[in-house]
């Protein structure tokens, strides 16, 4: 899931799987609960916040461990922020005026066409209803006469070198040097040690489906938090928080319930659950596609005993050699490797554990009947909580652990 984006928000605890209070007490965490859900959060803001937190952790003699799965955020964090100028207050105001009615009326396609006509031919590739990025692109064009893609992106320099380095499907080597001994990452601000934790695709999808069920099963689960967002006056798919997978689907479902006088059938609930699970699986698939092309990451099979995985990660950090191969038992193929796996995924069907019979959702339907008939303000005592963990030993090496959903 979009953990960087969701964990920064106060009150969005269940859907972002924030660490427990005891975990946070044991290990200092950073970048949790720093924003109200009504506020937008961008990759540029994350870059500034994350780099500041990194600097503070290292200055205190610890090693930052960055945990998340939003690919673009991590790419900027590792390789640097593109050199794109800020818009003046006058230009920002002009753009707001142009987009205000379009956003208010939900005319996303019209806004995209406006951006294309302004000079950004890649506007059609923007995620639907990502008004922040669309607004920012229009500001850049008005300020410079060029679209965002025209500006230097630090990642491009490294990508060209990385793509020239041959790798097998398992990508066994975590060496930062190529065959000639040249360090491909010597110009990065820190020495990164990056891991992508995954598991066999079928197992991953089963875990995702179960996780969605568990978020709904809790008495104050994701539906409770989605109801709170609606009570704040927010609508689904209108800003960073309400676009997040899980919250968007939950808010849309509850809106329909409210419009129907606080009623929902078991069939409607099961359809909502199915949409939630499918959206989550699709995101995991896109996530794996993204990181498959990020050569700095070492893929590890997280279905193996956690002690084995952690032992390898720690040894990788401590080891002073240039390269350390992933042991055979921790290797995982980045792609579906057999015809049987491909066929299994094509015929994949969800097997719910908690919501199987119609009666299994009776408690939730009763809660909807009691709470969604007359809208009440839930209050703002939900949040409290990170994305950085600190471990002993002073160093400027940064360990990055990227988890498949």
RAZI-V645355 format. One record per pair of residues at least 24 apart in sequence whose C-alpha atoms are under 6 Angstrom apart, sorted by the first residue. I is the first residue (numbers start at 1). GAP is how many residues later the second one is. Records with the same first field share a line. If there is no record, write none. Layout:
I = GAP  GAP
//
This chain:
1 = 404
2 = 68
3 = 65
4 = 64
7 = 25
8 = 24  25  26  27
9 = 24  26  27  28
10 = 26  373
11 = 371  372
14 = 207  208
15 = 207
28 = 361
29 = 357  358  359  360
30 = 356  357  358
31 = 355  356
32 = 353  354
33 = 351  352
37 = 204
40 = 199  200
43 = 30
47 = 30
61 = 333
62 = 328  329  330  331  332
63 = 327  328
64 = 325  326  334
65 = 323  324  334  335
66 = 322  334
67 = 320  334  335
68 = 334
69 = 333  334
79 = 75  76
80 = 74
82 = 70  71
83 = 69
87 = 52  56
120 = 27
169 = 164
170 = 163
172 = 153  154
173 = 152
174 = 149
175 = 147  148
191 = 206
192 = 205  206  207
193 = 206  207
194 = 103  205  206  207
195 = 102  103  104  205  206  207
196 = 101  102  103  206  207
197 = 102  103  105  205  206  207
198 = 103  104  206
199 = 102  103  104
209 = 68
223 = 27
226 = 24  25
228 = 150
231 = 146
258 = 114  115
261 = 112
262 = 106  107  110  111
263 = 106
266 = 92
284 = 121
300 = 30  31  32
301 = 29  30  31
//
